[in-house]
Amino acid sequence: MKKSKVTLPISDLLRRTIAKSDVPLLALERETGVTRASIRRFVNGEQFLRLDMADALATYFNLRLTSDEKASNSGRSLRRKVR
């Protein structure tokens, strides 16, 4: 039997990564430019992050967004609709 792959929304993955890390919020703020208050509210589920903030934090934690063939095909059709 095949194991099914569990996927999380990107924001949940980032939120869990920050919460499980031992990196102090002050250090994250200094390294990423994202304020401690914004990080704290994001981890607590009180607010979302702007994309540039999420990018900075994801880069710090070496998180990468990848796609599989199935997701890649659906993304192309979406771009056609948006244009």
SVG drawing of the C-alpha trace seen along z (x, -y; Angstrom):
<svg xmlns="http://www.w3.org/2000/svg" viewBox="-10 -45 31 47">
<polyline fill="none" stroke="black" stroke-width="0.4" points="0.0,0.0 1.3,-3.5 1.9,-6.0 0.0,-9.2 2.0,-12.4 0.7,-14.9 0.9,-18.4 0.5,-21.5 -0.4,-25.0 2.8,-27.1 1.8,-29.3 1.3,-26.4 4.7,-24.9 6.4,-28.3 4.5,-28.7 5.4,-25.3 9.1,-25.7 9.3,-29.0 7.5,-27.6 9.7,-24.5 13.0,-26.4 15.1,-27.5 15.8,-30.8 14.9,-33.8 12.5,-36.2 15.1,-39.0 17.6,-37.0 15.0,-36.4 14.1,-40.0 17.7,-41.0 18.5,-38.4 15.3,-38.8 14.1,-42.4 10.6,-41.0 9.6,-42.5 9.3,-40.3 5.7,-41.5 4.8,-40.4 6.5,-37.0 4.8,-36.4 1.3,-37.3 1.9,-35.1 3.0,-32.1 0.0,-32.6 -2.4,-32.7 -3.4,-36.3 -2.3,-37.7 -0.9,-36.7 2.5,-37.8 3.1,-39.9 4.7,-37.9 8.1,-39.7 8.1,-38.9 7.3,-35.2 10.0,-35.1 12.6,-36.5 11.7,-33.9 11.5,-31.0 14.9,-31.9 16.3,-32.1 15.0,-28.6 16.1,-27.3 12.5,-26.5 11.8,-26.1 8.6,-26.0 8.6,-23.2 5.9,-21.7 5.2,-18.3 4.1,-17.6 0.4,-17.6 0.6,-20.9 2.7,-22.4 0.1,-21.6 -2.8,-23.1 -0.7,-26.3 -0.3,-26.8 -4.0,-26.7 -4.6,-29.2 -2.1,-31.6 -4.1,-31.4 -7.3,-32.4 -5.7,-35.3 -4.3,-37.0"/>
</svg>
